[in-house]
Amino acid sequence: MENPVLIFGAGSLGRVAKEILESNGNVVYGFLDDEKKLHGKEIDGAVVLGSTDDDGFLKLIGKKCEACVAVDDNRLRKSLVTMLNDVRHVQPVNIIHQRAFVANHVVLGHGNFIDAGVQVGVGSVLGNHTIIQAGAIIGAEVTLADFVQVGAGSIINSGVVVEVEAFIGSGVTIVSGVTVGKGARIGAGSVVIAPVKPGETVFGNPAQPVSR
């Protein structure tokens, strides 16, 4: 990236994004965050410049700045991405830690966040705006759809399909060939050996549906 990067979100994910960007030799322009008490404050050497809808800074994106969306609330993440697409006509950049391994033959969309120690196997397809936390292993020929989140240390074995907006907690194991439906949630530490229906929440070993 030739241009400096403006990070949307000054929370923990934003701080990690800043570390990754700078370790890759990129310059961080600053943060935008809707928490007013943070405005004007310096976080890890970068200033929280204003809110995420501050047009004074938004107009720089696509001209003098790139954008990184570093929030894990999917509703907010989607609204920020939509704004960047529709108003600024840009896609957020991919954030990939130097100590992540992404195989050569992987299809990678836009705005993905890949933390330290992540491994992504050959033939896998990562859509747009996924978050893959530290140490997660994505096996060969796995498909992660848009806005999927994978928790730290999870293992997704070969041939798994994870549909749009699914959430996989930390330390989850998903056996080969399983499909995780749209918007499904898998609790931390679960072992998934059967398909998970869209919108379903499962937990345990083996993972079972959680009654609401």
C-alpha positions in Angstrom: 0.0 0.0 0.0 1.5 3.3 -1.1 -1.0 5.5 0.8 -1.3 5.7 4.6 -4.1 3.7 6.2 -7.1 5.1 8.2 -8.3 2.5 10.7 -12.0 2.4 11.5 -12.2 1.2 15.1 -9.8 2.1 18.0 -10.6 -0.9 20.1 -8.5 -4.0 20.5 -8.9 -5.2 16.9 -7.9 -1.7 15.7 -4.8 -1.8 17.8 -3.9 -5.2 16.4 -4.5 -3.9 12.9 -2.2 -1.0 13.5 0.6 -3.3 14.7 0.2 -5.6 11.7 0.1 -2.7 9.2 3.2 -1.1 10.7 5.1 -4.4 10.9 4.4 -4.7 7.2 5.9 -1.3 6.5 2.7 0.7 6.2 2.0 4.1 7.7 -1.1 4.5 9.8 -2.8 7.9 9.4 -4.9 7.5 12.5 -8.1 6.0 13.9 -11.8 6.9 13.5 -14.1 5.7 16.2 -17.7 6.6 17.3 -16.7 6.7 21.0 -16.5 10.5 21.6 -14.4 10.2 24.8 -11.6 8.8 22.6 -11.5 11.7 20.2 -8.2 13.5 20.2 -6.5 10.8 22.3 -3.4 9.0 21.2 -3.5 5.2 21.1 -0.2 3.4 20.4 1.2 6.5 18.8 -1.8 7.3 16.5 -4.5 9.8 17.2 -8.3 9.1 17.2 -9.2 11.8 14.7 -13.0 11.7 14.9 -16.1 9.6 14.2 -16.5 7.0 11.5 -18.9 9.4 9.6 -16.6 12.4 9.7 -16.7 13.6 6.1 -13.5 15.7 6.6 -11.5 12.4 6.9 -13.7 10.2 4.7 -13.0 12.3 1.7 -9.3 11.4 1.9 -10.1 7.7 1.4 -9.4 6.6 -2.1 -7.3 9.7 -2.7 -4.7 10.1 0.0 -5.6 7.2 2.3 -6.6 3.6 2.3 -9.2 2.2 4.7 -9.1 -0.6 7.2 -12.3 -1.8 9.0 -11.2 -3.2 12.4 -14.4 -3.8 14.3 -15.8 -7.2 15.2 -19.4 -6.2 15.6 -20.8 -7.6 12.3 -23.6 -5.1 12.1 -21.3 -2.1 12.4 -18.7 -3.8 10.2 -21.2 -4.2 7.4 -22.5 -0.6 7.7 -18.9 0.7 7.5 -18.1 -1.5 4.5 -21.4 -0.4 2.8 -20.5 3.3 3.3 -17.0 2.8 1.9 -18.3 1.0 -1.1 -21.2 3.3 -1.9 -19.9 6.7 -0.8 -16.1 6.4 -1.4 -16.2 3.7 -4.0 -13.4 1.8 -2.3 -12.8 -1.6 -0.7 -11.1 -1.9 2.7 -7.6 -3.4 2.5 -6.6 -6.9 3.7 -4.7 -7.0 6.9 -2.4 -10.0 7.0 0.2 -10.6 9.8 3.7 -11.3 8.7 3.7 -14.5 10.8 0.5 -15.8 9.1 0.9 -18.4 6.3 -1.4 -18.1 3.3 -0.8 -20.8 0.6 0.0 -19.6 -2.9 -3.2 -20.9 -4.4 -5.8 -19.2 -2.2 -8.7 -17.0 -3.4 -8.7 -13.9 -1.2 -11.3 -11.2 -1.3 -11.2 -7.7 0.3 -11.1 -6.4 3.8 -10.0 -9.6 5.5 -8.2 -9.6 8.9 -5.7 -12.5 9.3 -3.8 -12.4 12.6 -0.5 -14.0 13.7 0.0 -17.7 13.4 -3.0 -18.3 11.1 -2.5 -20.9 8.4 -4.7 -21.0 5.3 -4.4 -24.1 3.2 -4.2 -24.5 -0.6 -7.4 -24.2 -2.6 -9.2 -22.3 0.1 -11.5 -19.4 -0.7 -11.8 -16.5 1.7 -14.6 -14.1 0.8 -14.7 -10.5 2.0 -14.4 -9.0 5.5 -13.6 -12.2 7.3 -11.8 -12.1 10.7 -9.5 -14.9 11.5 -8.0 -14.6 14.9 -4.5 -15.7 16.1 -3.4 -19.3 15.6 -6.5 -20.5 13.7 -5.9 -23.2 11.1 -7.9 -23.2 7.9 -7.3 -26.4 6.0 -7.2 -27.1 2.3 -10.2 -26.3 0.1 -12.1 -24.6 2.8 -14.6 -21.9 1.9 -15.3 -18.9 4.2 -18.1 -16.7 3.0 -18.3 -12.9 3.7 -18.3 -11.6 7.2 -17.3 -14.9 8.8 -15.4 -14.8 12.1 -13.1 -17.5 13.3 -11.8 -17.5 16.9 -8.3 -17.9 18.1 -6.8 -21.4 17.8 -9.7 -22.9 15.9 -9.1 -25.7 13.4 -11.3 -25.9 10.3 -10.5 -29.1 8.5 -10.4 -29.6 4.7 -13.5 -29.1 2.6 -15.5 -27.3 5.2 -18.0 -24.6 4.0 -18.8 -21.7 6.3 -21.6 -19.6 5.1 -22.2 -15.8 5.4 -21.9 -14.2 8.8 -21.3 -17.4 10.7 -19.4 -17.1 14.0 -16.9 -19.7 15.2 -15.6 -19.3 18.7 -12.1 -19.8 20.0 -10.6 -23.3 20.1 -13.3 -24.9 17.9 -12.6 -28.0 15.8 -14.7 -28.6 12.7 -14.2 -32.0 11.0 -13.8 -32.3 7.2 -16.6 -31.7 4.8 -19.1 -30.1 7.2 -21.2 -27.1 6.2 -21.9 -24.3 8.8 -25.0 -22.4 7.8 -25.6 -18.7 7.4 -25.5 -16.8 10.7 -24.8 -19.9 12.7 -22.8 -19.6 16.0 -20.4 -22.2 17.4 -19.5 -21.9 21.0 -15.8 -21.9 22.2 -14.1 -25.3 22.4 -16.8 -27.1 20.5 -16.1 -30.1 18.2 -18.4 -30.0 15.2 -19.0 -33.3 13.5 -22.3 -32.7 11.7 -23.7 -29.9 9.6 -24.9 -26.7 11.5 -28.2 -25.2 10.2 -28.5 -21.6 9.3 -29.0 -19.4 12.4 -28.4 -22.3 14.7 -26.2 -22.0 17.9 -24.3 -25.2 18.8 -22.0 -26.0 21.7 -20.1 -28.9 23.2 -18.2 -32.1 22.2 -19.8 -33.2 20.0 -21.5 -29.9 19.3 -25.3 -29.9 19.9 -27.9 -27.2 19.3 -28.5 -24.9 22.2 -32.1 -24.3 23.1 -33.1 -20.6 23.4 
